[in-house]
Amino acid sequence: MRFFLYEIVARIVAIYLCFDCSRKLWRGLVERKIAYFNDNFLDWSNWVADRDATPVRYWIQIGIRIMILVACLFVAIFGWWRPNT
């Protein structure tokens, strides 16, 4: 039963993250700018990488979003694997 709940919760969370990440990725490609993670918790400004102004940072963020999307798709399709302990 415990394994079954892990599978369901992992797939539901992965489907949500897949949907959210694909929406942000699509918006970033269409608008030619994408918001990226700010690790400074005191500065709450919205940091945006523009494709024309900062192309390297923009494409790095697009690549990160694509990797997250692929990982979430993998978990949504195959589930969460736990080793036998």
N, C-alpha and C positions, 0 to 999 in steps of 0.2 A: 504494500500500500504506500509506503514511504517513497519508493522509487517511482511509482505511478504519479504521485503528486509533484515530484521534482520534474518529471517529464512535462506535465501539463503546464506548470508555472513557467518553466523555462521556455516553452514554445509560445505561450501567450506574451511573455515579456519580449521575446525575440521578434514576434510579429509586430508588436507595437513599435519597437525600436527600428525595425526595418521600414515600416511605414513612415515614421518620423524622419529618419535619415534620408530616405528617398525623396521626401517632400522638400527637405532643406537642400539636398543636392540639386534637384531640379530647379528650385528657385535660384540657387547660386549660379547655375549655368545660364538661366534665362536673363537674370538681371546683371550678369557679369560682375557680381561682387558677392562675397560670402562672409558671414560673421564667423569668427574663430574664438576658441577658448581663451579666456583671460584668467591667468592663474593668480592675479593680484586681487584678493578679496576686498581690499579697501577701495579700489577703483572700479566702479560699476558702470563705466562708460561702455558703449557698444563698439567693439573693435571690429572693423570691416577691412577685408582684403579686397581691393579693387583689381580687376583683371588688367586694366590699362596702367594704373599707378604702381602696383606691386604684383607683377605677374608670377614671380617665384613663390611668394607666400600664398597667392591665390591657388596655384596648381598643387602646392603641397596640401592645402586644406581640401581641395577636391579629391586628391588621392587618399587622404585619411578618411574622408566620408565614404569613398568607394570601398575601402578595406573594411570599414565598419558595416556597411551594407552587405558585403559578401559574407562576413562572419555571422551576422544576424540571419541571413538567408540559410546558411549552413545549419545553424541551431534550430531554426524553424522547421527545416525539412527533416533533419536527422535526429534532433533531440539533444539532450544533455547527457554526456557520457560520464559516469562515475566509476572509478576503479573498484573492483571487489576487495573490500577490506574486512 
